[in-house]
Amino acid sequence: MAMPLESPISFTNVGRIRWWQRGIFASQTGYVLLALAMLLVVMHFASPYFFTEGNMQNVAKNFSFIAIATLGVTFVIITGGIDLSVGSMMCFSAMITSMVMTELSAPGSPAGSLFVHMAADGKTVLANVPGLILLISILAGHGVALIAGLVNGFCIAVLGLSPFVTTLGMLSIVRGLGYVVSNGRGSFPGGPDADYFYALTSGDVLGVPVPFIYLVVLALAMAVVLHHSSFGRHVFALGGNEKAAELTGIPVVRVKIEVYVICALAAGLQGIIISGWLGSAPANMATSYELNVIAAAVIGGANLAGGIGGPLGAIVGCVLLEVIRNGLVLAQVSSYWQQTLVGVIIILAVLVDRIRSRMT
């Protein structure tokens, strides 16, 4: 007959989570948030102008100029892909939007008479339907982004081409098309809807920059999609193990195409917003922006191997880069140091994540 044990055997090391695996330290985003907080404290003492209202508005507006595109790239990175064409896509969408707006606002153009008419003074152009030219122009800009995203997705998901090579080629194609349609010259949003355009891209609401409002709305939508929809679960599944995801019935080809379309549309919107801030869409706009966008996503915790990422990390990465840039300006340090510091931060972020992973 078995004798009952007076006290059960217990293992004190089972189920206990170490401090670096809990709370804010459970992800790379937490470490970056901590670094950002420390940097903000340093900047507070380094410059009396950093936390002024005007500078905070500049920081909010400036990091929003890459953050929307970073949200789109994060979708792609979560699936284990990459998109190097976002900078060129920003430029091309902005140029198409400005060119269509100008063309439709010219009374002498083939389609201009359908949208505008001359005022009584014979000089002022008035819109037949206020806002219609702006709507069509923005749709045209997003239309070319949609086509580029579909081409990227088709080549990668259907033809099986490398995401790196495919999007590198698209970077050159889209940038070249931008020079072709503009003859190397910039384009300027014009016509009766120009004021609406500038209000929607570079205005503010109660002191809050409009690009920042767009960013918050899109980030919340992204969080809901990634964590509370079947599409979001499919995106993470592809990044975790594409073969296993395919065996479980996930439409791998469709999801891949969709994430590249989302990325291209986000880049297109970002380019249109930047052109409103600049007042034009120069042919060399957003050159090398893809490096900053991808860097922000990786710094924020998106894993290039796939399966990890989110809107919070994307935004935190963008804020960190902008605070560094802004701090260098206030400290009167050469802006050329920014790229050097960004590279160091990327390596440190990946190194910390690797060390944390090995300690788990």
VEXFI-662281 format. One record per residue (C-alpha): x, y, z; residue in three letters. Coordinates in steps of 0.25 Angstrom, whole numbers, always signed. Last residue first. Layout:
R, X, Y, Z, Ala;
...
//
This chain:
R, +60, +133, -91, Thr;
R, +74, +138, -90, Met;
R, +77, +136, -104, Arg;
R, +65, +144, -109, Ser;
R, +69, +156, -100, Arg;
R, +83, +156, -106, Ile;
R, +77, +155, -120, Arg;
R, +68, +167, -117, Asp;
R, +79, +175, -111, Val;
R, +88, +173, -123, Leu;
R, +76, +176, -133, Val;
R, +74, +189, -126, Ala;
R, +89, +192, -125, Leu;
R, +91, +190, -140, Ile;
R, +79, +199, -143, Ile;
R, +83, +209, -134, Ile;
R, +97, +210, -139, Val;
R, +92, +211, -154, Gly;
R, +83, +223, -149, Val;
R, +94, +230, -142, Leu;
R, +102, +230, -155, Thr;
R, +91, +234, -163, Gln;
R, +88, +246, -154, Gln;
R, +103, +250, -153, Trp;
R, +101, +257, -166, Tyr;
R, +91, +267, -159, Ser;
R, +104, +274, -154, Ser;
R, +102, +277, -139, Val;
R, +95, +290, -135, Gln;
R, +90, +284, -122, Ala;
R, +76, +288, -127, Leu;
R, +78, +282, -140, Val;
R, +84, +269, -134, Leu;
R, +72, +268, -125, Gly;
R, +62, +269, -136, Asn;
R, +69, +258, -144, Arg;
R, +70, +249, -131, Ile;
R, +56, +252, -128, Val;
R, +52, +249, -142, Glu;
R, +59, +235, -142, Leu;
R, +52, +232, -128, Leu;
R, +39, +236, -133, Val;
R, +39, +227, -145, Cys;
R, +44, +215, -137, Gly;
R, +33, +218, -127, Val;
R, +22, +219, -138, Ile;
R, +26, +206, -145, Ala;
R, +27, +199, -131, Gly;
R, +13, +203, -128, Leu;
R, +8, +199, -141, Pro;
R, +12, +184, -140, Gly;
R, +23, +174, -143, Gly;
R, +28, +160, -142, Ile;
R, +26, +148, -151, Gly;
R, +36, +151, -161, Gly;
R, +51, +149, -162, Ala;
R, +53, +164, -164, Leu;
R, +47, +165, -150, Asn;
R, +39, +178, -147, Ala;
R, +43, +183, -133, Gly;
R, +43, +198, -134, Gly;
R, +57, +199, -139, Ile;
R, +53, +190, -151, Val;
R, +41, +198, -155, Ala;
R, +49, +211, -153, Ala;
R, +60, +206, -162, Ala;
R, +51, +201, -172, Ile;
R, +45, +215, -173, Val;
R, +58, +222, -173, Asn;
R, +64, +214, -183, Leu;
R, +52, +215, -192, Glu;
R, +53, +230, -191, Tyr;
R, +66, +229, -200, Ser;
R, +60, +239, -210, Thr;
R, +47, +244, -204, Ala;
R, +45, +255, -215, Met;
R, +55, +255, -227, Asn;
R, +45, +259, -237, Ala;
R, +39, +270, -229, Pro;
R, +25, +269, -224, Ala;
R, +21, +283, -219, Ser;
R, +16, +291, -207, Gly;
R, +26, +284, -198, Leu;
R, +16, +281, -188, Trp;
R, +5, +277, -198, Gly;
R, +16, +269, -206, Ser;
R, +19, +261, -192, Ile;
R, +4, +258, -191, Ile;
R, +3, +252, -205, Ile;
R, +16, +244, -203, Gly;
R, +10, +238, -190, Gln;
R, -3, +234, -197, Leu;
R, +5, +227, -208, Gly;
R, +14, +220, -198, Ala;
R, +2, +215, -191, Ala;
R, -4, +210, -204, Leu;
R, +9, +203, -207, Ala;
R, +10, +196, -194, Cys;
R, -5, +192, -194, Ile;
R, -3, +186, -208, Val;
R, +9, +179, -204, Tyr;
R, +1, +173, -192, Val;
R, -10, +169, -201, Glu;
R, -1, +161, -211, Ile;
R, +4, +153, -200, Lys;
R, -9, +150, -194, Val;
R, -15, +145, -207, Arg;
R, -3, +136, -210, Val;
R, -3, +130, -196, Val;
R, -18, +127, -196, Pro;
R, -17, +120, -182, Ile;
R, -22, +106, -183, Gly;
R, -14, +100, -172, Thr;
R, -3, +94, -181, Leu;
R, -1, +108, -187, Glu;
R, +2, +113, -173, Ala;
R, +11, +102, -170, Ala;
R, +19, +105, -182, Lys;
R, +20, +120, -179, Glu;
R, +24, +118, -165, Asn;
R, +24, +130, -155, Gly;
R, +24, +141, -165, Gly;
R, +12, +135, -172, Leu;
R, +5, +132, -159, Ala;
R, +6, +147, -155, Phe;
R, -1, +151, -168, Val;
R, -11, +140, -167, His;
R, -15, +145, -153, Arg;
R, -16, +159, -158, Gly;
R, -25, +155, -169, Phe;
R, -34, +147, -159, Ser;
R, -37, +159, -151, Ser;
R, -35, +165, -137, His;
R, -20, +166, -135, His;
R, -14, +171, -149, Leu;
R, -27, +178, -153, Val;
R, -30, +185, -140, Val;
R, -15, +189, -139, Ala;
R, -15, +194, -153, Met;
R, -28, +202, -151, Ala;
R, -22, +209, -139, Leu;
R, -9, +212, -146, Ala;
R, -17, +218, -158, Leu;
R, -25, +227, -149, Val;
R, -13, +231, -141, Val;
R, -5, +234, -154, Leu;
R, -16, +242, -161, Tyr;
R, -17, +251, -148, Ile;
R, -2, +253, -149, Phe;
R, -3, +257, -163, Pro;
R, -13, +267, -159, Val;
R, -4, +274, -150, Pro;
R, -11, +277, -136, Val;
R, -13, +291, -132, Gly;
R, -28, +290, -131, Leu;
R, -28, +283, -145, Val;
R, -16, +286, -154, Asp;
R, -12, +288, -168, Gly;
R, -1, +281, -177, Ser;
R, -9, +271, -185, Thr;
R, -24, +273, -184, Leu;
R, -22, +289, -183, Ala;
R, -12, +288, -194, Tyr;
R, -22, +280, -203, Phe;
R, -34, +289, -200, Tyr;
R, -26, +301, -204, Asp;
R, -22, +295, -217, Ala;
R, -36, +292, -221, Asp;
R, -38, +304, -230, Pro;
R, -26, +300, -238, Gly;
R, -12, +296, -234, Gly;
R, -3, +285, -228, Pro;
R, +11, +288, -233, Phe;
R, +19, +278, -242, Ser;
R, +34, +277, -241, Gly;
R, +43, +275, -254, Arg;
R, +51, +263, -259, Gly;
R, +42, +262, -272, Asn;
R, +30, +261, -263, Ser;
R, +25, +248, -268, Val;
R, +38, +242, -271, Val;
R, +45, +246, -258, Tyr;
R, +34, +239, -250, Gly;
R, +34, +227, -259, Leu;
R, +49, +226, -256, Gly;
R, +46, +226, -241, Arg;
R, +35, +216, -243, Val;
R, +44, +206, -250, Ile;
R, +56, +208, -242, Ser;
R, +49, +205, -229, Leu;
R, +41, +194, -236, Met;
R, +54, +187, -239, Gly;
R, +58, +188, -224, Leu;
R, +44, +183, -221, Thr;
R, +46, +171, -229, Thr;
R, +61, +168, -225, Val;
R, +58, +169, -210, Phe;
R, +45, +162, -211, Pro;
R, +51, +150, -218, Ser;
R, +43, +145, -229, Leu;
R, +33, +133, -227, Gly;
R, +25, +136, -240, Leu;
R, +11, +136, -232, Val;
R, +15, +143, -219, Ala;
R, +27, +151, -222, Ile;
R, +24, +155, -236, Cys;
R, +9, +157, -233, Phe;
R, +11, +165, -221, Gly;
R, +21, +175, -227, Asn;
R, +11, +176, -239, Val;
R, -1, +178, -230, Leu;
R, +7, +188, -222, Gly;
R, +11, +196, -234, Ala;
R, -3, +196, -239, Ile;
R, -9, +201, -226, Leu;
R, +1, +212, -225, Ala;
R, -3, +217, -239, Val;
R, -17, +217, -234, Gly;
R, -14, +224, -221, His;
R, -9, +236, -229, Gly;
R, -21, +236, -238, Ala;
R, -30, +235, -226, Leu;
R, -24, +247, -220, Ile;
R, -26, +254, -233, Ser;
R, -40, +250, -235, Ile;
R, -43, +255, -221, Leu;
R, -36, +268, -222, Leu;
R, -43, +271, -236, Ile;
R, -57, +268, -229, Leu;
R, -54, +277, -217, Gly;
R, -63, +288, -221, Pro;
R, -72, +284, -233, Val;
R, -72, +293, -245, Asn;
R, -58, +298, -240, Ala;
R, -55, +313, -242, Leu;
R, -43, +318, -250, Val;
R, -41, +333, -248, Thr;
R, -36, +341, -261, Lys;
R, -49, +344, -269, Gly;
R, -54, +354, -258, Asp;
R, -67, +347, -258, Ala;
R, -61, +334, -254, Ala;
R, -56, +324, -264, Met;
R, -60, +309, -263, His;
R, -55, +296, -257, Val;
R, -58, +281, -256, Phe;
R, -63, +277, -270, Leu;
R, -56, +288, -277, Ser;
R, -43, +283, -272, Gly;
R, -44, +269, -279, Ala;
R, -38, +273, -292, Pro;
R, -29, +285, -286, Ser;
R, -33, +299, -289, Gly;
R, -40, +301, -276, Pro;
R, -28, +297, -268, Ala;
R, -32, +291, -254, Ser;
R, -32, +277, -259, Leu;
R, -18, +277, -263, Glu;
R, -13, +284, -250, Thr;
R, -20, +273, -241, Met;
R, -15, +262, -251, Val;
R, -1, +267, -250, Met;
R, -1, +269, -235, Ser;
R, -7, +255, -232, Thr;
R, +2, +248, -242, Ile;
R, +15, +255, -236, Met;
R, +10, +251, -221, Ala;
R, +8, +237, -226, Ser;
R, +22, +236, -233, Phe;
R, +29, +242, -221, Cys;
R, +24, +233, -210, Met;
R, +25, +221, -219, Met;
R, +40, +224, -221, Ser;
R, +42, +224, -206, Gly;
R, +33, +212, -204, Val;
R, +41, +203, -214, Ser;
R, +50, +196, -205, Leu;
R, +39, +186, -200, Asp;
R, +43, +175, -191, Ile;
R, +37, +161, -188, Gly;
R, +36, +152, -176, Gly;
R, +21, +153, -175, Thr;
R, +23, +163, -163, Ile;
R, +32, +171, -172, Ile;
R, +21, +174, -182, Val;
R, +11, +179, -172, Phe;
R, +22, +187, -165, Thr;
R, +25, +194, -179, Val;
R, +11, +199, -179, Gly;
R, +12, +205, -164, Leu;
R, +26, +211, -168, Thr;
R, +19, +218, -180, Ala;
R, +10, +225, -170, Ile;
R, +22, +228, -161, Ala;
R, +30, +235, -171, Ile;
R, +24, +249, -171, Phe;
R, +18, +246, -158, Ser;
R, +31, +248, -152, Phe;
R, +32, +262, -157, Asn;
R, +18, +266, -152, Lys;
R, +19, +262, -138, Ala;
R, +33, +267, -137, Val;
R, +29, +280, -142, Asn;
R, +17, +281, -133, Gln;
R, +27, +278, -121, Met;
R, +36, +289, -126, Asn;
R, +25, +299, -126, Gly;
R, +20, +296, -113, Glu;
R, +33, +296, -106, Thr;
R, +39, +283, -101, Phe;
R, +52, +284, -109, Phe;
R, +55, +299, -107, Tyr;
R, +62, +299, -94, Pro;
R, +72, +289, -100, Ser;
R, +81, +279, -93, Ala;
R, +73, +277, -80, Phe;
R, +60, +273, -88, His;
R, +68, +266, -98, Met;
R, +74, +257, -88, Val;
R, +60, +254, -82, Val;
R, +55, +251, -96, Leu;
R, +67, +242, -99, Leu;
R, +64, +234, -87, Met;
R, +49, +232, -91, Ala;
R, +53, +228, -105, Leu;
R, +63, +218, -99, Ala;
R, +51, +212, -91, Leu;
R, +42, +212, -103, Leu;
R, +53, +205, -111, Val;
R, +54, +194, -100, Tyr;
R, +39, +192, -100, Gly;
R, +39, +191, -115, Thr;
R, +49, +180, -114, Gln;
R, +39, +171, -107, Ser;
R, +36, +166, -93, Ala;
R, +44, +176, -86, Phe;
R, +32, +185, -84, Ile;
R, +25, +175, -76, Gly;
R, +32, +162, -73, Arg;
R, +43, +154, -80, Gln;
R, +55, +162, -75, Trp;
R, +49, +160, -61, Trp;
R, +50, +145, -62, Arg;
R, +37, +137, -63, Ile;
R, +35, +126, -53, Arg;
R, +27, +114, -59, Gly;
R, +36, +104, -53, Val;
R, +48, +109, -45, Asn;
R, +42, +106, -31, Thr;
R, +39, +92, -34, Phe;
R, +30, +86, -24, Ser;
R, +29, +72, -18, Ile;
R, +17, +70, -9, Pro;
R, +18, +70, +6, Ser;
R, +14, +58, +15, Glu;
R, +14, +48, +4, Leu;
R, +3, +38, +5, Pro;
R, +8, +23, +7, Met;
R, +6, +13, -4, Ala;
R, +0, +0, +0, Met;
//
